[in-house]
């Protein structure tokens, strides 16, 4: 059978649209069939069940009306009785569909316009699906494109098979793009939105710099050198921590390259951003000292529970360690994940002197001793009255100038002071209405009960409603700055593990959970611990 000209034209149009939009030709043909189907319904009635088919090889169109076979038809436009159906097809069964050939139809102006809208809509949806499927797995890659237009500071980039956006805050400061400029950027998000897939690019993302180094340094690409962390102040300064899996290869030297060629290629792409390449170290103190380069560090004091570190630097190194507008210490904090406090040697000496005076005064007041005894206890490393009261007697007796009798007297006074303090706390606890039952929670002290009462907690049920963060506090890190939220028991030396056990004990006593629940939860955690 000869193929008519309009059929050939139909296939050519489908082929051209599929190539232009980079979608499957069958999708375009199916869209055309849907359009013809919609136009046919407008002619034969919307209630009519019509199916349109286009042969992808010949371009031949078939228009059929489908009638469902039922015992007793109610909708004669869509249903046919079993008896009548068997006159046409003896094998017809209820639930089958009989197809009735419809004559070819001429499209009117309105029907043609409606068909066009259907085709355009279907093709656009297919194009969006193709673009989303193609780029959703490319998050974390660097792509190249051409500037299509600039809208309110946002740069729209043509990627060839898609369109992406670099928002104003994802551009390096003082960067200006115009139509036709080439852009290299990092794909950090792809979302399916109402108006189609949105591909978001960034030139300020820390991983953009990491990926650039991967492209420039073969050892990183091959996995011999690993980038551990990156911190950036886009357009100004950056720090990157690297470690080598091969002891014969210097990770810093490999990233710098011959005469700085490799790092300069990255610096050029980042508009002159200065880059410090830091050797990573599993020891947190050593890593932080490296991260604060070029400043020299005299001493570090770590608080691992709070992920906080005090860094002591010589007086003449303070400005270098902090950097302009705090840039150096901020980037070092982002790179290491630790909060860094920088002190000069003089400031640290003053602080230690202040702590020594405060502890001496505490012992003088609590133990009713003279200044010399208070200072001796403070200088021996005692930090609290509890420590003095319950330490082994020999430790106090072994201090120069003290004997066993003096040690016994000091411990007796310490315990008397603590008993008096306990009585005061208990009185206050009762005034706040905190129930005695709370004392049965393992680890609970009267001082803690006072703190809970001041927070409005009076019963086991009240305490059971706490989250662990409510008790010990939590931290939120944003833009390199850490904000600390204090918990109700933050001043009572309660660890996160202790707080969790206390809350679970309260929920057990309150009847919120059972021993079986706790046992089941423990069994679930065992494989992870193993």
Secondary structure by P-SEA (a helix, b strand, c coil): ccccaaaaaaaaaaaaaaaaacccaaaaaaaaaaaaaaaaaaaaccccbbbbbbcccccbbbbbbbbbbccccccccccccaaaaaaacccccccbbbbbbbcbbbbcaaaaaaaaaaaaaaaaaaaaaaaaaaccccccbbbbbccccccccbbbbbcccccccccccccccccccccbbbbbbbbcccccccccbbbbbbcccaaaaaaaaaaacccccccccccccccccccccbbbbbbbccccccaaaaaacccaaaaaaaaaaacbbbbbbbbbbccaaaaaaaaacccccccccccccccbbbbbbccccccccccccaaaaaaaaaaaccbbbbbcaaaaaaaaaaaaaaaaaaaaaaacccaaaaaaaaaaccccccccccccaaaaaacccccaaaaaaaaaaaaaaaaaaaaaaaaaaaaacccccccccccccaaaaaaaaaaccccaaaaaacccccccccccccccbbbbbbcccccccccaaaaaaaaaaaaaaaccccaaaaaaaaaaaccccc
